[in-house]
Amino acid sequence: MALKVKDNFTYGVACPTSMGVRITPVDRMPVQNSHMFYMQATSAESNVVNISSSLGYKGLVLTKFVKDNAIATFIQNELRSRNIDYEGACVEPGGPWGYRHQFNIADSGYGMRGPVVTNDRAGEVGRTISIDEFDLKKIFGEKGVAILHISGLVAALSENTSKFCLELAKAAKEYGTLISFDLNYRASFWKGREEELRNIFTEIASITDILIGNEEDYQLALGLQGPEAGGKDISSKIEAFKGMILTAKEKFKNTSMFATTLRTVVNANEHKWGAILESDGKFYVEDQRDIPVLDRIGGGDGFTGGLLYGVLKGWDAEKCMQFGWASGALVPTTLNDYGSPSSEDQIWSIYAGNARVKR
């Protein structure tokens, strides 16, 4: 049985997020040897929204901006061009050591040289976001949101954002909005806050409809037993992945859909990509296939975005997973860390392995 979204809504997918920019060498050179960079507006959460916003469902990000700031203006312009509305307070920058938007500096890697990502999050304005900065009745009650997507990245960013994500999820649930939660565990974000964040993540997961994560996420964020992370032969761990999901299903009885991606890195240009999804007591497995990689960042967000698009369309669970797999395979073919499919057909052609020219 497919998950059912509410009947009337303005926004297909909304998310809390801390927006920033990402700069990437245009020629796959290492950062330290590069002089020309491609800049994009980015966040893991808005990357998820971008799949459905590209395919006709208006998206919404709930965030915060630095006032009269060129980077903030760049981000806002980018979001508008991607069919994504935004809401968020503008705060005074406070001088050169005040508030700013995060900078993400990344090379794509090549061959046996793996990608390297450097984050500059000092003074990040999004860490100060608060629930009282938003009119929840207007957003969820009057305009309407089909799916609220929360990522563990923003949920662990600060004490403010942790509280904000939990309160936002509770409010969305009251208005009949489905909740999607991608655990996205990051050890550096959790340092010194392990018990606090475990409790918050568990509480969010308890009201979540769609729970997503890799083997480390389920184990480290929620404390569930699962397969050992890493390794080259993921196919031998499928039953262990299923067991981990069943353990999560037993603990989080309100959740209707559990998903995990399966990635094996052959080299920076070639990955093996698969997925597992459980819904209504049945498992669906997309066996790993070889996919080419221009830039790996954002593939998992593409999977989640494609999965949520299927939920918006009312598709059955297996079709949602297939569309998610192919959306995740689309993202690494561009320097953007988000997917902007031109049509459903483009995604289904990727799923079918059809890369023939279309005229």
Kinemage of the C-alpha trace (Angstrom):
@kinemage 1
@onewidth
@group {chain A} dominant
@subgroup {mainchain}
@vectorlist {calphas} color= white
{ca met a 1} P 0.000 0.000 0.000
{ca ala a 2} L 1.457 3.357 -1.048
{ca leu a 3} L 1.938 6.128 1.495
{ca lys a 4} L -0.773 8.725 0.986
{ca val a 5} L -0.014 12.435 1.018
{ca lys a 6} L -2.619 14.996 2.088
{ca asp a 7} L -5.079 16.116 -0.578
{ca asn a 8} L -4.307 19.834 -0.768
{ca phe a 9} L -0.835 21.332 -0.586
{ca thr a 10} L 1.241 24.127 -2.079
{ca tyr a 11} L 4.606 22.508 -1.429
{ca gly a 12} L 5.528 18.969 -2.393
{ca val a 13} L 8.591 18.772 -0.146
{ca ala a 14} L 9.728 21.283 2.485
{ca cys a 15} L 12.853 21.124 4.614
{ca pro a 16} L 14.673 22.924 7.412
{ca thr a 17} L 18.205 23.719 6.293
{ca ser a 18} L 21.282 25.898 6.563
{ca met a 19} L 22.044 27.137 3.061
{ca gly a 20} L 25.560 27.789 1.834
{ca val a 21} L 27.690 27.639 -1.283
{ca arg a 22} L 29.955 24.972 -2.728
{ca ile a 23} L 32.918 25.680 -4.979
{ca thr a 24} L 34.420 22.931 -7.135
{ca pro a 25} L 37.381 22.997 -9.550
{ca val a 26} L 35.894 22.948 -13.044
{ca asp a 27} L 38.428 20.468 -14.413
{ca arg a 28} L 38.578 17.819 -11.652
{ca met a 29} L 41.880 19.210 -10.457
{ca pro a 30} L 42.724 19.078 -6.738
{ca val a 31} L 41.696 22.210 -4.874
{ca gln a 32} L 45.276 23.156 -4.014
{ca asn a 33} L 46.259 23.168 -7.723
{ca ser a 34} L 43.196 24.989 -9.065
{ca his a 35} L 42.509 28.579 -10.098
{ca met a 36} L 38.998 28.320 -11.559
{ca phe a 37} L 36.021 27.140 -9.502
{ca tyr a 38} L 32.330 26.509 -10.186
{ca met a 39} L 30.021 27.883 -7.465
{ca gln a 40} L 26.570 26.611 -6.574
{ca ala a 41} L 24.038 27.181 -3.783
{ca thr a 42} L 23.826 24.061 -1.693
{ca ser a 43} L 22.643 22.105 1.313
{ca ala a 44} L 21.923 18.407 1.687
{ca glu a 45} L 18.279 19.126 2.414
{ca ser a 46} L 17.623 21.459 -0.531
{ca asn a 47} L 19.363 18.863 -2.736
{ca val a 48} L 16.590 16.427 -1.802
{ca val a 49} L 13.866 18.967 -2.571
{ca asn a 50} L 15.403 19.663 -5.983
{ca ile a 51} L 14.283 16.388 -7.602
{ca ser a 52} L 10.569 17.014 -7.078
{ca ser a 53} L 10.884 20.777 -7.651
{ca ser a 54} L 12.465 20.069 -11.053
{ca leu a 55} L 9.542 17.817 -11.939
{ca gly a 56} L 6.763 20.258 -11.113
{ca tyr a 57} L 6.218 20.198 -7.341
{ca lys a 58} L 7.122 23.550 -5.788
{ca gly a 59} L 9.561 23.149 -2.904
{ca leu a 60} L 10.185 25.151 0.262
{ca val a 61} L 13.274 25.647 2.432
{ca leu a 62} L 13.065 27.022 5.975
{ca thr a 63} L 16.379 28.678 6.694
{ca lys a 64} L 18.127 31.892 7.744
{ca phe a 65} L 20.045 34.543 5.825
{ca val a 66} L 22.699 37.181 6.393
{ca lys a 67} L 21.211 40.598 5.649
{ca asp a 68} L 22.491 42.633 2.665
{ca asn a 69} L 24.947 39.872 1.799
{ca ala a 70} L 25.972 38.963 -1.761
{ca ile a 71} L 26.175 35.244 -0.968
{ca ala a 72} L 22.673 35.321 0.535
{ca thr a 73} L 21.386 36.997 -2.626
{ca phe a 74} L 23.137 34.392 -4.779
{ca ile a 75} L 21.500 31.589 -2.776
{ca gln a 76} L 18.046 33.172 -3.012
{ca asn a 77} L 18.390 33.645 -6.774
{ca glu a 78} L 19.488 30.039 -7.189
{ca leu a 79} L 16.569 28.702 -5.153
{ca arg a 80} L 14.059 30.730 -7.164
{ca ser a 81} L 15.513 29.389 -10.409
{ca arg a 82} L 15.061 25.845 -9.082
{ca asn a 83} L 11.331 26.224 -8.257
{ca ile a 84} L 12.061 26.388 -4.523
{ca asp a 85} L 10.534 29.044 -2.267
{ca tyr a 86} L 12.335 30.104 0.883
{ca glu a 87} L 11.413 31.539 4.249
{ca gly a 88} L 13.835 32.757 6.868
{ca ala a 89} L 14.843 35.725 8.970
{ca cys a 90} L 17.632 38.031 7.802
{ca val a 91} L 20.172 38.939 10.491
{ca glu a 92} L 22.798 41.661 10.605
{ca pro a 93} L 26.210 40.302 9.584
{ca gly a 94} L 27.963 41.745 12.609
{ca gly a 95} L 31.212 42.654 10.862
{ca pro a 96} L 33.923 40.417 9.368
{ca trp a 97} L 33.851 38.040 12.368
{ca gly a 98} L 30.064 37.844 12.555
{ca tyr a 99} L 27.524 35.712 10.727
{ca arg a 100} L 28.046 34.163 7.315
{ca his a 101} L 26.809 31.358 5.071
{ca gln a 102} L 28.778 28.116 5.089
{ca phe a 103} L 31.406 27.518 2.396
{ca asn a 104} L 31.968 24.010 1.088
{ca ile a 105} L 35.179 23.546 -0.917
{ca ala a 106} L 35.466 20.256 -2.779
{ca asp a 107} L 37.396 18.587 -5.544
{ca ser a 108} L 35.790 15.672 -7.360
{ca gly a 109} L 38.751 13.330 -7.260
{ca tyr a 110} L 39.935 11.309 -10.217
{ca gly a 111} L 40.824 7.632 -10.548
{ca met a 112} L 42.581 6.504 -7.395
{ca arg a 113} L 42.712 10.080 -6.030
{ca gly a 114} L 39.650 10.295 -3.852
{ca pro a 115} L 37.536 13.429 -3.416
{ca val a 116} L 38.486 15.804 -0.608
{ca val a 117} L 35.894 18.107 0.965
{ca thr a 118} L 36.700 21.071 3.221
{ca asn a 119} L 33.914 22.811 5.139
{ca asp a 120} L 34.161 26.355 6.461
{ca arg a 121} L 31.223 26.672 8.854
{ca ala a 122} L 32.610 29.362 11.187
{ca gly a 123} L 29.905 31.876 12.073
{ca glu a 124} L 27.269 29.871 10.178
{ca val a 125} L 24.008 31.792 10.358
{ca gly a 126} L 21.863 28.682 9.930
{ca arg a 127} L 23.023 27.356 13.310
{ca thr a 128} L 20.882 30.019 15.023
{ca ile a 129} L 17.555 29.068 13.419
{ca ser a 130} L 14.533 28.955 15.743
{ca ile a 131} L 10.945 27.705 15.531
{ca asp a 132} L 9.510 31.091 16.548
{ca glu a 133} L 10.855 32.635 13.329
{ca phe a 134} L 8.207 30.839 11.258
{ca asp a 135} L 4.415 30.961 10.976
{ca leu a 136} L 3.727 27.226 11.186
{ca lys a 137} L -0.031 27.614 10.847
{ca lys a 138} L 0.428 29.463 7.568
{ca ile a 139} L 3.055 27.044 6.227
{ca phe a 140} L 1.403 23.744 7.170
{ca gly a 141} L -2.212 24.717 7.719
{ca glu a 142} L -3.002 27.339 5.092
{ca lys a 143} L -0.509 26.659 2.300
{ca gly a 144} L 0.040 22.989 3.068
{ca val a 145} L 3.092 20.714 2.784
{ca ala a 146} L 2.882 17.130 1.541
{ca ile a 147} L 6.246 15.933 2.948
{ca leu a 148} L 8.585 17.509 5.481
{ca his a 149} L 12.128 16.245 4.934
{ca ile a 150} L 14.641 16.434 7.781
{ca ser a 151} L 18.322 15.547 7.535
{ca gly a 152} L 20.530 14.500 10.417
{ca leu a 153} L 23.053 17.082 9.235
{ca val a 154} L 20.892 20.059 10.128
{ca ala a 155} L 19.377 18.229 13.125
{ca ala a 156} L 22.868 17.906 14.640
{ca leu a 157} L 24.259 21.277 13.567
{ca ser a 158} L 23.645 23.031 16.899
{ca glu a 159} L 21.427 22.880 19.958
{ca asn a 160} L 19.180 25.406 18.214
{ca thr a 161} L 18.767 23.366 15.045
{ca ser a 162} L 18.260 20.122 16.979
{ca lys a 163} L 15.376 21.638 18.913
{ca phe a 164} L 14.036 23.321 15.761
{ca cys a 165} L 13.915 20.075 13.759
{ca leu a 166} L 12.149 18.174 16.531
{ca glu a 167} L 9.547 20.902 17.102
{ca leu a 168} L 9.038 21.321 13.354
{ca ala a 169} L 8.439 17.592 12.881
{ca lys a 170} L 5.867 17.559 15.687
{ca ala a 171} L 4.057 20.578 14.219
{ca ala a 172} L 4.040 19.121 10.698
{ca lys a 173} L 2.593 15.866 12.000
{ca glu a 174} L -0.333 17.715 13.565
{ca tyr a 175} L -1.254 19.083 10.127
{ca gly a 176} L -1.166 15.685 8.417
{ca thr a 177} L 2.191 16.203 6.682
{ca leu a 178} L 4.299 13.093 6.078
{ca ile a 179} L 7.752 13.129 7.719
{ca ser a 180} L 10.905 11.938 5.961
{ca phe a 181} L 14.105 11.595 8.029
{ca asp a 182} L 17.523 10.900 6.487
{ca leu a 183} L 19.750 10.115 9.459
{ca asn a 184} L 23.009 11.402 7.877
{ca tyr a 185} L 25.244 10.723 10.896
{ca arg a 186} L 28.423 12.833 11.096
{ca ala a 187} L 30.825 12.065 13.943
{ca ser a 188} L 32.252 15.601 13.993
{ca phe a 189} L 28.768 17.049 14.586
{ca trp a 190} L 28.018 14.577 17.380
{ca lys a 191} L 31.234 15.007 19.377
{ca gly a 192} L 30.373 15.802 22.990
{ca arg a 193} L 26.605 15.598 22.320
{ca glu a 194} L 26.184 11.865 21.755
{ca glu a 195} L 23.518 11.147 24.390
{ca glu a 196} L 21.578 14.348 23.670
{ca leu a 197} L 21.496 13.743 19.907
{ca arg a 198} L 20.704 10.033 20.229
{ca asn a 199} L 17.600 10.990 22.212
{ca ile a 200} L 16.553 13.703 19.747
{ca phe a 201} L 17.126 11.524 16.681
{ca thr a 202} L 15.187 8.687 18.294
{ca glu a 203} L 12.270 11.013 19.069
{ca ile a 204} L 12.185 12.362 15.498
{ca ala a 205} L 12.397 8.823 14.114
{ca ser a 206} L 9.464 7.777 16.316
{ca ile a 207} L 7.103 10.090 14.373
{ca thr a 208} L 8.745 9.569 10.991
{ca asp a 209} L 6.890 7.984 8.062
{ca ile a 210} L 9.962 7.417 5.868
{ca leu a 211} L 13.310 6.584 7.501
{ca ile a 212} L 16.495 6.599 5.417
{ca gly a 213} L 20.155 5.907 6.160
{ca asn a 214} L 23.159 3.732 5.419
{ca glu a 215} L 24.472 1.010 7.682
{ca glu a 216} L 26.480 3.458 9.822
{ca asp a 217} L 23.565 5.875 10.164
{ca tyr a 218} L 21.152 3.334 11.622
{ca gln a 219} L 23.773 2.045 14.038
{ca leu a 220} L 25.511 5.232 15.169
{ca ala a 221} L 22.528 7.602 15.144
{ca leu a 222} L 19.921 5.214 16.557
{ca gly a 223} L 22.028 2.567 18.290
{ca leu a 224} L 20.701 -0.335 16.222
{ca gln a 225} L 22.749 -3.412 15.372
{ca gly a 226} L 23.711 -3.849 11.728
{ca pro a 227} L 26.427 -4.945 9.285
{ca glu a 228} L 30.007 -3.753 9.510
{ca ala a 229} L 30.488 -0.571 7.484
{ca gly a 230} L 32.624 -0.511 4.355
{ca gly a 231} L 34.060 -3.404 2.417
{ca lys a 232} L 33.877 -4.316 -1.248
{ca asp a 233} L 31.352 -7.159 -1.202
{ca ile a 234} L 28.080 -5.573 -0.101
{ca ser a 235} L 26.084 -8.311 -1.845
{ca ser a 236} L 27.115 -10.713 0.919
{ca lys a 237} L 25.637 -8.359 3.533
{ca ile a 238} L 22.114 -8.030 2.127
{ca glu a 239} L 20.585 -10.263 4.799
{ca ala a 240} L 22.400 -8.276 7.495
{ca phe a 241} L 20.981 -5.056 6.041
{ca lys a 242} L 17.505 -6.571 6.100
{ca gly a 243} L 18.007 -7.629 9.711
{ca met a 244} L 19.049 -4.091 10.638
{ca ile a 245} L 15.922 -2.679 8.984
{ca leu a 246} L 13.721 -5.221 10.765
{ca thr a 247} L 15.272 -4.144 14.058
{ca ala a 248} L 14.430 -0.529 13.192
{ca lys a 249} L 10.912 -1.566 12.162
{ca glu a 250} L 10.355 -3.226 15.526
{ca lys a 251} L 11.458 -0.080 17.374
{ca phe a 252} L 9.761 2.521 15.174
{ca lys a 253} L 6.291 1.136 14.642
{ca asn a 254} L 4.843 4.333 13.147
{ca thr a 255} L 7.276 4.269 10.230
{ca ser a 256} L 5.881 2.916 6.959
{ca met a 257} L 8.993 2.893 4.771
{ca phe a 258} L 12.624 2.112 5.567
{ca ala a 259} L 15.401 2.620 3.021
{ca thr a 260} L 19.149 2.337 2.737
{ca thr a 261} L 21.532 2.930 -0.144
{ca leu a 262} L 24.303 0.514 -1.095
{ca arg a 263} L 27.489 2.115 -2.393
{ca thr a 264} L 30.828 0.511 -3.203
{ca val a 265} L 33.623 2.799 -4.390
{ca val a 266} L 35.713 1.173 -7.126
{ca asn a 267} L 37.523 4.440 -7.820
{ca ala a 268} L 36.584 8.118 -7.973
{ca asn a 269} L 35.134 7.631 -11.463
{ca glu a 270} L 33.255 4.380 -10.887
{ca his a 271} L 30.925 3.265 -8.110
{ca lys a 272} L 28.601 0.332 -7.602
{ca trp a 273} L 25.171 1.656 -6.625
{ca gly a 274} L 22.188 -0.172 -5.133
{ca ala a 275} L 19.379 0.189 -2.601
{ca ile a 276} L 17.097 -1.687 -0.212
{ca leu a 277} L 13.600 -0.629 0.797
{ca glu a 278} L 11.104 -2.194 3.187
{ca ser a 279} L 7.409 -1.364 3.181
{ca asp a 280} L 4.317 -3.251 4.348
{ca gly a 281} L 6.422 -6.221 5.445
{ca lys a 282} L 8.061 -6.712 2.059
{ca phe a 283} L 11.652 -6.037 0.983
{ca tyr a 284} L 12.647 -4.611 -2.385
{ca val a 285} L 16.298 -4.841 -3.405
{ca glu a 286} L 17.989 -2.991 -6.238
{ca asp a 287} L 21.197 -4.932 -6.787
{ca gln a 288} L 24.342 -2.878 -7.200
{ca arg a 289} L 25.148 -1.757 -10.711
{ca asp a 290} L 28.201 0.071 -12.026
{ca ile a 291} L 27.609 3.816 -12.448
{ca pro a 292} L 30.040 6.421 -13.847
{ca val a 293} L 30.920 9.306 -11.531
{ca leu a 294} L 31.870 12.868 -12.418
{ca asp a 295} L 31.337 14.130 -8.860
{ca arg a 296} L 30.012 11.824 -6.157
{ca ile a 297} L 28.615 14.387 -3.720
{ca gly a 298} L 24.808 14.414 -3.520
{ca gly a 299} L 24.029 10.935 -4.832
{ca gly a 300} L 22.382 9.897 -1.584
{ca asp a 301} L 20.311 13.079 -1.551
{ca gly a 302} L 19.280 12.315 -5.134
{ca phe a 303} L 18.086 8.878 -4.040
{ca thr a 304} L 16.011 10.385 -1.245
{ca gly a 305} L 14.614 13.076 -3.537
{ca gly a 306} L 13.582 10.495 -6.131
{ca leu a 307} L 12.033 8.269 -3.474
{ca leu a 308} L 9.976 11.173 -2.130
{ca tyr a 309} L 8.880 12.127 -5.636
{ca gly a 310} L 7.470 8.627 -6.020
{ca val a 311} L 5.588 9.030 -2.740
{ca leu a 312} L 4.161 12.331 -3.997
{ca lys a 313} L 2.994 10.557 -7.145
{ca gly a 314} L 1.340 7.772 -5.150
{ca trp a 315} L 3.499 5.024 -6.676
{ca asp a 316} L 3.978 1.646 -5.044
{ca ala a 317} L 7.055 1.112 -2.878
{ca glu a 318} L 9.138 -0.744 -5.469
{ca lys a 319} L 8.592 1.929 -8.109
{ca cys a 320} L 9.518 4.639 -5.579
{ca met a 321} L 12.777 2.828 -4.828
{ca gln a 322} L 13.587 2.374 -8.525
{ca phe a 323} L 13.044 6.057 -9.231
{ca gly a 324} L 15.160 6.898 -6.191
{ca trp a 325} L 17.980 4.631 -7.388
{ca ala a 326} L 18.009 6.254 -10.827
{ca ser a 327} L 17.782 9.789 -9.394
{ca gly a 328} L 20.776 8.952 -7.214
{ca ala a 329} L 22.624 7.727 -10.317
{ca leu a 330} L 21.799 10.971 -12.146
{ca val a 331} L 23.405 13.330 -9.631
{ca pro a 332} L 27.017 12.026 -9.993
{ca thr a 333} L 26.911 12.738 -13.743
{ca thr a 334} L 27.096 16.529 -13.107
{ca leu a 335} L 29.254 18.908 -11.086
{ca asn a 336} L 26.130 19.995 -9.211
{ca asp a 337} L 25.527 18.152 -5.958
{ca tyr a 338} L 21.799 18.083 -6.703
{ca gly a 339} L 19.760 16.491 -9.480
{ca ser a 340} L 17.673 18.552 -11.894
{ca pro a 341} L 15.977 15.984 -14.135
{ca ser a 342} L 14.332 17.349 -17.261
{ca ser a 343} L 11.526 14.779 -17.087
{ca glu a 344} L 10.477 11.504 -15.512
{ca asp a 345} L 11.503 9.838 -18.756
{ca gln a 346} L 15.109 10.918 -18.261
{ca ile a 347} L 15.169 9.159 -14.877
{ca trp a 348} L 13.486 6.016 -16.192
{ca ser a 349} L 15.979 5.879 -19.084
{ca ile a 350} L 18.773 5.861 -16.524
{ca tyr a 351} L 17.043 3.053 -14.659
{ca ala a 352} L 16.701 1.071 -17.886
{ca gly a 353} L 20.371 1.609 -18.705
{ca asn a 354} L 19.446 3.431 -21.907
{ca ala a 355} L 22.027 6.132 -22.656
{ca arg a 356} L 21.307 6.318 -26.369
{ca val a 357} L 21.036 9.758 -27.935
{ca lys a 358} L 17.527 11.195 -28.179
{ca arg a 359} L 16.749 13.444 -31.133
